[in-house]
Amino acid sequence: MPGKIIDATISNFDEVFAEFKAESAKYKANLILFLADKDPSTSLSWCPDCVRAEPVIYSKVGASADDVVLLRAYVGDRPTWRNPQHPWRTDQTFQLKGVPTLVRWENESITGRLEDHEAHIEDKIDTLIAGN
């Protein structure tokens, strides 16, 4: 796994994100993974794209240098995420359209992004981590 993993939910994201940004200079790559919550009845994500992408993302991030931080931001259960007024859908910085979404954060902005349909593609993840 990467040098550091931080978890956040909608309710504590602002606080956790502030810490993430404050420490961003310590890391070569600062990544945010927006993903679905786990279904309590199965302990699996309710999102099939997340189930497919998560192991690939964790493997790629884990295989990289130890100077990577990954903030996992859980979007909530399915009804919460489906709400068009979900805070990360309407946020001008993130403007999420689907999960999982993996972004690279540098200099107070998103400098790379993999949307739900591509967040499982290994070479795209490598490129995002490398900052190319």
Backbone hydrogen bonds, N-H to C=O, Kabsch-Sander energy under -0.5 kcal/mol:
donor,donor_aa,acceptor,acceptor_aa,energy
3,G,68,V,-0.8
4,K,68,V,-1.5
6,I,70,L,-2.6
8,A,72,R,-2.7
13,F,9,T,-1.1
16,V,12,N,-2.4
17,F,13,F,-3.6
18,A,14,D,-1.8
19,E,15,E,-1.7
20,F,16,V,-2.5
21,K,17,F,-2.7
22,A,18,A,-2.1
23,E,19,E,-1.8
24,S,21,K,-1.0
26,K,23,E,-1.9
27,Y,24,S,-1.4
28,K,67,D,-2.2
29,A,67,D,-1.6
31,L,29,A,-0.6
31,L,69,V,-2.8
32,I,103,V,-2.5
33,L,71,L,-3.0
34,F,32,I,-0.6
34,F,101,T,-3.1
35,L,33,L,-0.6
35,L,73,A,-2.2
37,D,76,G,-1.8
39,D,44,L,-4.0
42,T,39,D,-1.3
43,S,39,D,-3.1
44,L,39,D,-0.6
46,W,37,D,-1.4
51,V,47,C,-2.1
52,R,48,P,-1.9
53,A,49,D,-2.4
54,E,50,C,-3.0
56,V,52,R,-0.6
57,I,53,A,-2.8
58,Y,54,E,-2.9
59,S,55,P,-2.1
60,K,56,V,-2.5
61,V,57,I,-3.0
62,G,58,Y,-2.4
63,A,59,S,-1.6
64,S,60,K,-0.6
64,S,61,V,-0.9
69,V,29,A,-2.3
70,L,4,K,-2.5
71,L,31,L,-2.9
71,L,69,V,-0.5
72,R,6,I,-3.3
72,R,70,L,-0.7
73,A,33,L,-2.8
73,A,71,L,-0.7
74,Y,8,A,-2.9
74,Y,72,R,-0.7
75,V,35,L,-2.7
81,W,77,D,-2.5
82,R,78,R,-2.6
83,N,79,P,-0.8
83,N,80,T,-0.7
86,H,83,N,-2.2
89,R,86,H,-1.2
90,T,86,H,-1.9
91,D,87,P,-1.0
95,Q,91,D,-2.1
96,L,88,W,-2.8
101,T,34,F,-1.9
102,L,114,L,-2.3
103,V,32,I,-2.8
103,V,101,T,-0.5
104,R,112,G,-2.3
105,W,30,N,-3.2
106,E,104,R,-0.5
106,E,109,S,-2.7
109,S,106,E,-1.4
111,T,104,R,-2.7
111,T,109,S,-0.5
112,G,104,R,-0.9
114,L,102,L,-2.8
118,E,115,E,-2.0
119,A,115,E,-1.3
121,I,118,E,-1.7
122,E,120,H,-0.7
125,I,121,I,-2.0
126,D,122,E,-2.6
127,T,123,D,-2.1
128,L,124,K,-2.2
129,I,125,I,-2.7
130,A,126,D,-2.4
131,G,127,T,-1.1
132,N,127,T,-1.9
